[in-house]
Amino acid sequence: MKKLVIGCGLALVLFAIAGSVGFYYFVYRPAQAFLASVSQIGELAELDAKVTNTQAFTAPADDTLSEAQVRRFVAVQEGLHARMGTRATELQAKYKAIDERQDSSVAITEVVGAYRDLLGIISEAKVAQIEALNAQSFSLDEYTWVKTRFYEAAGVSVTGIDFREVASKVKDGNIGALQEMVTNASEAASGAQTTDTPELGIPEANKALVAPFKDKVSTWMVYGAFGL
């Protein structure tokens, strides 16, 4: 009987240890990694402070782009894409994978790992974007306006992601904010949200300026989809 009690006690201890190890590796560590990822989202917004041009920008009343603005915008996109290289393809693959399995039952370690990898690539792209903006003397306001007008004229819309807002929502317990960000980005990058409709009054001059670059829009939208 004594041996049986000892045996049962040892089994319980081993079970407890196994449970603790399992909790550490499959719950605690992923949770810590997830919190680190949330912090990383907030840090993305802080990178905007590194844009050197802080002058106020006043958009023209007729929303017409200038040839110089389009040329500078194209230079930013080409510089960003050249810097990212194959990482752009990885970014697209990762957010599509997350979006496609949102209703699937997957381990928490997989979910955390997927978001961590995605945010890591977005961080790289954000740094590259800031460098490109500075090289073309863009302020954030002017760039945002030009980007919106450019893609409008190309017939698609881009999402405006506020990384600080996303981080705040997740910290408050709204984990779905991350999935919403990915879903919106996926829809934008696929060109699902078209804007080339007469009632929007898109200036014909903008369409003419953007037309030579429309074949590159599908390549650049992977960045625009994440607010870059």
VENQUI-V896779 format. One record per pair of residues at least 12 apart in sequence whose ideal C-beta (glycine too) atoms are under 10 Angstrom apart, sorted by the first residue. I is the first residue (numbers start at 1). J is the second residue. Records with the same first field share a line. If there is no record, write none. Layout:
BEGIN
I=J / J
END
This chain:
BEGIN
25=109
26=107 / 108 / 109
27=108 / 109
29=108 / 109 / 112
30=107 / 108 / 109 / 110 / 111 / 112 / 113 / 116
31=108 / 112
32=112
33=108 / 109 / 112 / 113 / 115 / 116
34=108 / 111 / 112 / 113 / 115 / 116 / 170 / 175 / 178
35=112 / 170 / 171
36=112 / 116 / 119
37=112 / 113 / 114 / 115 / 116 / 117 / 118 / 119 / 120 / 167 / 170 / 178
38=115 / 119 / 166 / 167 / 168 / 169 / 170 / 171 / 175 / 177 / 178
39=119 / 167 / 170 / 171
40=115 / 116 / 119 / 120 / 122 / 123 / 163 / 167
41=115 / 119 / 122 / 123 / 161 / 163 / 164 / 165 / 166 / 167 / 168 / 169 / 170 / 171 / 177 / 178 / 181
42=163 / 164 / 165 / 166 / 167 / 168 / 170 / 171
43=119 / 123 / 126 / 163 / 164 / 167
44=119 / 122 / 123 / 125 / 126 / 127 / 161 / 162 / 163 / 164 / 166 / 167 / 226 / 227 / 228
45=126 / 161 / 162 / 163 / 164 / 165 / 166 / 167 / 227
46=126 / 163 / 164
47=123 / 126 / 127 / 129 / 130 / 163
48=126 / 129 / 130 / 133 / 140 / 163 / 164
49=130 / 140
50=126 / 127 / 130 / 131 / 133 / 134
51=129 / 130 / 131 / 133 / 134 / 137 / 138 / 139 / 140 / 141 / 143
52=130 / 133 / 134 / 135 / 137 / 138 / 139
53=133 / 134 / 136 / 137 / 138 / 139 / 140 / 141 / 142 / 143
54=139 / 140 / 141
55=137 / 139 / 141 / 142
56=139 / 141 / 142
57=138 / 139 / 140 / 141 / 142 / 143 / 144 / 145 / 146
58=141 / 142 / 145
59=141 / 142 / 144 / 145 / 146 / 148 / 149
60=145 / 149 / 203
62=201 / 203 / 205 / 206
63=145 / 148 / 149 / 152 / 153 / 201 / 202 / 203 / 205 / 206
64=149 / 203 / 204 / 205 / 206 / 209
65=145 / 146 / 149 / 150 / 152 / 153 / 203 / 205 / 206 / 207 / 208 / 209 / 210
66=146 / 205 / 206 / 209
67=205 / 208 / 209
68=136
69=136 / 138 / 142 / 143 / 145 / 146 / 149 / 150 / 206 / 209
70=146 / 149 / 150 / 153 / 206 / 208 / 209 / 210 / 212 / 213
71=136 / 209 / 213
72=132 / 133 / 135 / 136 / 137 / 138 / 142 / 143 / 146
73=132 / 136 / 138 / 142 / 143 / 146 / 147 / 149 / 150 / 151 / 209 / 210 / 213 / 220
74=136 / 150 / 209 / 210 / 212 / 213 / 216 / 220
75=132 / 135 / 136 / 138
76=128 / 129 / 131 / 132 / 133 / 134 / 135 / 136 / 138 / 143 / 146 / 147 / 220 / 223 / 228
77=129 / 132 / 147 / 150 / 213 / 216 / 217 / 219 / 220 / 221 / 223 / 224 / 228
78=132 / 213 / 216 / 219 / 220
79=128 / 129 / 131 / 132 / 133 / 135 / 136
80=125 / 126 / 128 / 129 / 130 / 131 / 132 / 133 / 220 / 222 / 223 / 228
81=125 / 128 / 132 / 216 / 219 / 220 / 222 / 223
82=128 / 132
83=124 / 125 / 127 / 128 / 129 / 131 / 132
84=121 / 124 / 125 / 128 / 129 / 222 / 223 / 228
87=120 / 121 / 122 / 124 / 125 / 128
88=121 / 124 / 125 / 219 / 220 / 222 / 223
89=222
90=117 / 118 / 120 / 121 / 124
91=117 / 118 / 120 / 121 / 122 / 124 / 125 / 185 / 189 / 222 / 223 / 225 / 226
92=121 / 185 / 186 / 189 / 190 / 219 / 221 / 222 / 225
93=118 / 121
94=114 / 115 / 117 / 118 / 119 / 120 / 121 / 122 / 182
95=114 / 115 / 118 / 121 / 122 / 181 / 182 / 183 / 185 / 186 / 189 / 222 / 225 / 226
96=182 / 185 / 186 / 189 / 190
97=114 / 117 / 118 / 182
98=110 / 111 / 114 / 115 / 117 / 118 / 178 / 179 / 181 / 182 / 183 / 185 / 186
99=179 / 182 / 183 / 184 / 185 / 186 / 187 / 190
100=186
101=114
102=176 / 179 / 182 / 183 / 186
111=175 / 178 / 179
114=182
115=170 / 175 / 178 / 179 / 181 / 182
118=178 / 181 / 182 / 185 / 226
119=163 / 178 / 226
121=226
122=161 / 163 / 181 / 185 / 223 / 226 / 227 / 228
123=163
125=222 / 223 / 226 / 228
126=163 / 223 / 226 / 227 / 228
128=223 / 228
129=143 / 223 / 226 / 227 / 228
130=228
132=228
133=228
143=228
144=158 / 160 / 227
147=160 / 220 / 223 / 224 / 227 / 228
148=160 / 195 / 224
149=202 / 203 / 206 / 209 / 210
150=206 / 209 / 210 / 213 / 217 / 220 / 224
151=188 / 191 / 193 / 195 / 210 / 217 / 220 / 221 / 224
152=195 / 196 / 200 / 202 / 203 / 206 / 207 / 210
153=195 / 196 / 202 / 203 / 204 / 205 / 206 / 207 / 208 / 209 / 210 / 211 / 213 / 214 / 217
154=191 / 194 / 195 / 196 / 202 / 206 / 207 / 210 / 211 / 213 / 214 / 215 / 216 / 217 / 218 / 220 / 221
155=191 / 193 / 194 / 195 / 196 / 197 / 202 / 207 / 210 / 214 / 217
156=188 / 189 / 190 / 191 / 192 / 193 / 194 / 195 / 196 / 214 / 217 / 218 / 221 / 224 / 225
157=187 / 188 / 191 / 192 / 193 / 194 / 195 / 196 / 224
158=185 / 188 / 189 / 193 / 195 / 220 / 221 / 223 / 224 / 225 / 226 / 227 / 228
159=181 / 184 / 185 / 186 / 187 / 188 / 189 / 193 / 221 / 224 / 225 / 226 / 227
160=184 / 188 / 224 / 227
161=181 / 184 / 185 / 188 / 225 / 226 / 227 / 228
162=181 / 227
163=181 / 226 / 227
165=177 / 181
166=178 / 180 / 181 / 227
169=181
181=225 / 226 / 227
182=225 / 226
184=225 / 226 / 227
185=221 / 222 / 224 / 225 / 226 / 227
186=225
187=225
188=221 / 222 / 224 / 225 / 226 / 227
189=218 / 220 / 221 / 222 / 223 / 224 / 225 / 226
190=218 / 221 / 225
191=217 / 218 / 221 / 225
END
